[in-house]
């Protein structure tokens, strides 16, 4: 398998937004950060993280009903409203600041679309569950913006603690909004791994024992063999703590 150039900075591999494969349809623009969804075969998965897609759906754009198996699917809406239906009987609207979780498990079919008058912007995440054949499930929850201003806000975790959505693997997913004047946000990793995804704005990532790395909108950083790191800047991020 051929891999694209990796920007090295200490224990950090940087995935620049401009290196992502982009797929365009009249109703959908999708930027693929990882390979395992089959859209970009040159970039590997990172630990249990399989897909990190930045999607923009035009008004009226929709994914028609389609199946999934054995995935933990998370969707974080940043603008617009996502309309969802599935074969479990759920009909739901997902707004900015809400996280949607679909456990595909032994099999689920769902459809998603933008019924609004403005573009729908979202990030869709696929994670590999700890085991196959789990019972399919659906959940969503709202997370107040003030709880992620200058601090990590837990969105999803294996234990579902502190109001987070439970997911079927050893991982934690956080949202974070950075602004000038906030002290550095410190993340301890130990022997674990992290994927830091900048959704908008900019951030400086300072790995313990390594040089700082500047990240812009759409950029991501994968960290391994790093005890921890700190984040400062002005931007919105998702941070994945992975086994």
N, C-alpha and C positions, 0 to 999 in steps of 0.2 A: 504494500500500500504506500502511495506517495503522500508525504505530508507537506503542507505549506511551511514557509519560514516561520520560526517561532522567535519572537522578540524576547531575548533573555535579559533578566534583571535579577541577579541573585537567585533565590528560590522561586521566582515568579515567571510564569509564561504569560505573555500578553497577547490577547486576541483583539486586533484592531477592527473597528466597525467596518472600515473600508475593505477588509479582507474577506468579509462574509459573502457567501453566495446569495444572490438576490433572485427571487423568482417573481415575475410580474404577470398578472392577469388583468383584464379590464377592471375587475372588482377587488383585486387583492394584490398587495405588495408585501412579500415576506422576506425577511433577512434572517438567514440561518447561521446560528453561532456554533452549532455542533452537527456531527455527521449522522448520528444513528437513526434519524428519521428517514434516511434514504435520499435526502435532497442534496447532500454534499458529502461525497464519499471520501474526500481528501482530508477531512478533519475528524479525529477520533472522539469518542465519548470521553467524559471526565468522571471517573469513579462511577457512581450510580446515576449521574446526570447524563441523559441521553439527548435531549433537545432543548435548545434555548432559542426560541423564535420571536422576533419582533415583527408583528403583523399589523398592517393597516387595511381595513375593509372599507370600501366606498359605500355610500348610502345604497341600501338595497342589496349589497353583497352578502353572500351566505355560503357556508359549507353545507351541501346537501347531506341527508342522512348517510352516515358511514360508520363502520364498526371499528372497535379497538379491543385488544386483549392484553392482559398482563402489563398494564402501565398505571402509574400514578400520574395523573394529568392535572397540573395546576395552571390556572389562568388568572393573570393580574391585569385588570383593565386600568388604563391611564387616561383615556378620553372616550366619551360616547357611552353607549349602553349595548352590552352583548345580550342577545336573546338566545335562550337554550331550550331544547327539548330532547328527551331521551326515551329509550324503551323501558325504563323503570317508571315512566309516567310523570316525570318532572317537567314542569314548564317554569322557567325562571328568567329574571332579568338581572344582569350583573353590572354594577355601576363602578366608577372609579373609587378606589379605596376598599373594594370588596375582592376577596379571593374565592375563586371557584375551585373545587376539587372533584374530579371524576375518577373513581377507582374502576378501571376497566375490568380487571379480574378475569373471570371465566368468559366474559364477553358482554359488551354493551354497544348499542348503536345510538348515536346522537347527531343533532344538527345544531349549527350555530350561525348567527347572522346579525347584520346591522339593519335594523328597521328605522333608524333615525335619519335625520336630514343632514347630519355632519359625519365626517369620517370617524370610524371606530378604531382606536389604537389600543393594542394589548400585547402582553408578553405571554406566550404559551410555553410551559415547561413540561417535559416528560422525564420521569424518574423511574428507575427499575425497582419493582417491589421486592421484598425479601423472599417471597414465594409466589408460585404460579397458582392459578385457579381459585383465587379468593372471590368471595361474593361481590358482585358489582355494587357500587354505592355512589351517592351524590351528596355533596354538602357545599355550602357557601357561608361566608361570614364577612361582616364589615369590621374594619379596623380604623379607628379614629386617627386622623393625620397628626394631631398633637402628640400622640404617643410614640411617634417615630422621629420627632424633631430633635436631632442631635443625639439620638440613642437608637439602639437596635430594638425593633418591634417584632416579636415572634409571630409569624403567620401560620406555620405548619411544623409539626414535629411528630415523632413516633408516639410520644406519650400524650400529645394533645393538651399539654399543660398551659395554664394561664390564658385560656380562651383560644389557643391555636387549633387549627384543624388537624386531626390525627391522620398521619400517613403511614403506610405499611413498609417502612424501611428506617434504618438508622441515619436520619438526616434532620437538620433543622433549617428552615427558610425564614429569613428576616427581611424586613423593609427598613430603610434608613433614609432620612432626609437630612442633608448637610447644609449648613449655612455659615457665613462669616460670623465669628464670635463664638461658635460652638467649640468646646474643647475637643481634642482628638478623641475619636471613638476607637477604643482598643478591643481587639478580638484575640483571645487566646486559642491556639490550635492544638498545642501538644503534638500528638502523633496523628492528628486528623488532617483533613484537606479542606480547601475552601475555593469557591468560585465567586468572584465579586463582579457583578454586572451593573454597569452604569446605565440607567434608563434615560436620564436627561441631565444636563449640566455637566459638571466636571468634578473630579475627585483626585486627590493625591493619596496614593497607597504607600505606606512606609513599613516594609517588612522588617521584623526584628533581625538585626545583623546584616541588612542589605540596603542598597541605595533606594531612594524613593522613586516611584513610578507614577507618572501623570496619565490619567485616564479621562477621555472625553465621552460624549454621548455615544452609546452603542458599543464602546470598548468593554472588554472583560479581562479579568486576570485570574489565572489558575495558580493556586499556591499548594505546594507540597514540601515536605522537609523544612518547614519554617515554623518556629515555635509560636509565632503570632504576628500581628500586624496592627497598624493604626490607620485611620481614615480621617481626612480633613477635606474641606472644599465647599462647593456650592452645587449640590445636585441631589438627584433621587437615585437610590440604588436598591438592588436585591443582593443579599449575601447568603450563600449556601454553605453550611457547615456539614461536611460529608465524611463518612467513615472511610 
